[in-house]
Amino acid sequence: MSHQLRAEYGPQGAAGGVKVWHVVREGDPAAALCGRTMPAEVETRSEQEWGTGLRCCQQCGSLYMHEVPHMQGSHPYS
């Protein structure tokens, strides 16, 4: 399953910068994993940028970790 990061802006909108990044499933970019509805016009980034220092929604990040296999070779029973 592929994911994307979608921006949530603060009170100043896009001009004020990204407040937090949410994770969405690529097939449903309007629904963040945490349940927040994401507007169509917000900035989108690749899921490869998750964990690179961007401020991400904690709930989205937790759910993302359950959906994406990390270090699969380290788990003999995966």
C-alpha positions in Angstrom: 0.0 0.0 0.0 1.3 3.4 -0.9 1.0 6.5 1.3 1.6 10.3 0.9 2.2 13.1 3.4 -0.3 16.0 3.3 0.2 19.4 4.9 -1.9 20.9 7.6 -1.4 24.7 7.8 -1.8 26.9 10.8 -4.1 30.0 11.1 -2.2 31.9 8.5 -2.7 29.2 5.9 0.0 28.1 3.4 1.7 31.5 3.8 2.5 30.7 7.5 4.0 27.3 6.7 3.2 23.7 7.5 1.9 23.2 11.1 2.0 19.3 10.9 2.1 16.6 8.2 -0.5 13.9 8.0 -0.3 10.5 6.4 -2.9 9.5 3.8 -3.4 6.4 1.7 -2.6 7.1 -1.9 -6.0 6.0 -3.0 -7.8 8.3 -0.6 -5.8 11.6 -0.3 -8.7 13.4 1.5 -8.6 11.2 4.6 -5.7 11.3 6.9 -5.0 8.1 8.9 -5.9 10.0 12.1 -9.4 10.8 10.7 -8.8 14.4 9.7 -10.2 15.5 6.3 -7.5 17.0 4.1 -8.3 19.7 1.6 -7.4 19.0 -2.0 -5.2 22.1 -2.4 -2.7 21.3 0.4 1.0 20.4 -0.3 1.7 16.7 -0.8 5.0 14.9 -0.3 6.2 11.4 -0.8 6.0 8.9 2.0 9.8 8.5 1.8 10.0 11.9 3.6 8.3 10.4 6.7 10.8 10.2 9.5 13.2 12.6 8.0 12.6 15.4 10.6 9.3 16.7 9.3 6.8 17.4 12.1 4.3 14.7 11.6 0.9 13.9 13.3 1.7 11.4 16.0 -1.5 9.4 15.5 -0.9 9.2 11.7 2.7 8.1 12.3 1.6 5.3 14.7 -1.0 4.0 12.3 1.5 4.3 9.4 4.0 2.1 11.3 1.4 -0.6 11.5 0.6 -0.5 7.7 4.2 -0.4 6.4 6.7 -3.2 7.0 9.9 -1.8 8.4 13.1 -3.8 8.7 11.3 -6.9 7.5 14.5 -8.9 7.3 15.0 -8.4 11.0 11.9 -10.3 11.9 12.1 -14.0 11.2 8.4 -14.6 11.6 7.2 -11.7 9.4 
